Amino acid sequence: MDSPEKLKHCTPNGDATNHVKADHGITLQELDALIVGAGFAGVYQLKRLRELGYKVLLVESGSGYGGVWYWNRYPGARVDTANPQYQFSDPALWKDWVWSQKFPGGAELRAYFDHVAKRWDLRKDTKFNTFVEGATWDEDEAKWIVRAESGEKFRVKYILLNTGFASKRYIPDWKGMNNFEGKTP
């Protein structure tokens, strides 16, 4: 197999960056950190890591910011925590954002995330419609190789999974589980 070829490639923000051409013509993007999930935690991590000088990318399987609020689009979906607690604690965001309700609905939360994305200039380091399907630890490089469903690959020192809590609880199918009388987490 030929040795990997170094390439110059444009990131989502248009900056030239080094990539390594991997097998079958797929590029392997080199980053300090890859953030998975564009909800409150992922968005804030992107902002903070950029401020600290890290080369970082946020990937999201959906086509917009908001995490669970991107996906929750059923009628009546709204937060159960009153604003101003349910927002980022950044006075720069408060200057031109006013909630219309004490307990905002899903559509307003998605609009809030768009506002945050604009004010914090998040889009330049965000890639939507990117489903992460796996990651492998490269012991020699001491880095993760992260694979997206599209075939894209990322080599990163840090992978930050902000995939949320809105997932189905897994209960193993163990013999005798139905008869267990103790506590489970």
N, C-alpha and C positions, 0 to 999 in steps of 0.2 A: 504494500500500500504506500502511496506517495505521502510525503510529510505534508501537514496542513499548510495551506497557502494563506499568508496574511492579506487581508483585504481592507480597503477603506469603504465604509458604508455609511449611509445616513440613518440616524436614529429618528424616532418620531418627531423630535424637535428640529430636525434638519442639520444638526451638528455632525461633522465627520467624526467617526470613531473607529477604532480597530475591531475587526471581526476576524474570526478564523473560519475558513471554508471547511466545513465538515464533510462527511461522506455524502455522496449523491447530490452535491451542489447546495446543501442546506447550510446556511450560515449559523455560526455559533457566536452569539453576541456576548461580549465580555462586559460584566458589570460588577460593581461592588455588592449591590443588593438587588434582589427582585422581590417586589411586594405583590402578593396575590390577593385580590379582593379590594374593591373600590368603595367600601363603606366608610364609616367614621374613622375606624382605626387605620385602615390602609391609606386613606387620604391624608390623615395627619402624619403618618410615618413618611409618606412621600415628601411632604412639606419640610418636616424636621430633618430628614436625611440629606435633602438638597442643601438646606441651610448649613449643615455640618460639612459639606463638601464631598459627599459621596456621589458616585456615579450610579444612579438608581433608575429603575423603571417600574411602573405600576401596571399590572396586567389584570384584566377583568373579563370574565366570560360573557357578561352582558354588553350592551351597547351604550351604557351610561353609568354615571356615578350614583351612589346611594346605597350600595350593599343590599340589605334586605328590603330597603325602601325602593330600590329599582324594581325588584321582583314583586313586591306586594302591591297588586293593582286591583284587588277585589273591592267592590263597593263598600265604602265606609272605613277603609283601612286608615288608621291614624295612630299617633303615639299615645302612650298612657302616662307620659311625664310632661308636666307643664313647661312651656318655654318660660324663662330663658335657659333652663337647665339643659334642654335638648338642642344644643348647638355648640359650635366650637368657641372656646374662650379667647377670641381674638378681637380686640376693639376695632380693628380695621374692617372687620366684617360687619360690625354693628352699625357703622356709619350710614350705609345705604341698604340695609335690610330690616324690614319690619314684618313680623309675623302677623297674619290676618286673624289667627285664632290662638287661643291659649293652648289647645291640644291639636296641633296641625295634622292635616291629612296627608296621605301619600303623595298626591300631586304637588302639594306645597313643599314637601320635603325634597322631592326631586328637583324642584325649582331652586330650593336653597342650595343643594349640591352643585347645581349649574352656576349659581352665584359664587360659591366658594371656589369652584374650578377657575372661573374667570379672574377673581381677585388674587388667587394664589398662583395663577398661571400653571395649572396642573396638566393641561392637555399636552404640552410639549413632551412630557415624560410619562404619558399614559398610552396604553395600547388596549383597545376594547376588542370584543369578540375573540378573545384569546383564552381558551380553556387549557389549563395546565393538567396534563394527564399523568405526570410522574417526575420523579427526581432521583438521581443516582449520585452517591458520594464518590468523588474521584480522590482516592487516598494520596496518590502521587502529587496532585495539584493542591490538595487540601481545599477543594471547592466542590460545589454542587453543579451537576449538569441537569438542568431542568428542561423537560420536553413539553411542548405544547401540542395539542391535538392537530394543529395545522402542519406540524413538522418542524416548526421553529425550535431552536435550542438556545439556551442561555447558560453561560458558565459564570457562577456567582459565589462569592464568599459567604453571603448571607441570603437565605430564603425566608421571607416573612409571610407566614400564612394567616391571612385575615379573612378566613372563609366563613366566619360567623357561627352563631349558635343555632340558627334556624335549620337544623338538620334532624333527620330521623334518628331516634335513639336505637342503638343496636343491642338487642338482648340475645345472647348466645343460646343455641338450642341444646342445652346440656340435659342429660338424663337426670330426672328428679327435680328439675327447676320449678315445676308446678307445685311441688310439695314443700319448697323452702319457706320457712317461717321467719327467717332473720331479716335484717335490714339490707337494702341494696342502695347504692348511691343514686 
